[in-house]
């Protein structure tokens, strides 16, 4: 995302960005659909390359209570 944004700010087109990414990253390069999506986001004025916060389950459920329960289970086994 950061590289796409950088090249977008340099004035590169979608296809030029994809060509540069393919030249550097080869098979690990993002798809053209991904390049188009982020290019369009930046064209609409987005400046952040990070995901927007969204509702749902937390990314982690580590709590002191959970850690204690797991610790006790491991010791009991």
Secondary structure, 3 states (H helix, E strand, C coil): CHHHHHHHHCCCCHHHHHHHHHHHHHHHCCCHHHHHHHHHHHHCCCCCCCCCCCCCCCCCCCCHHHHHHHHHHHHHC
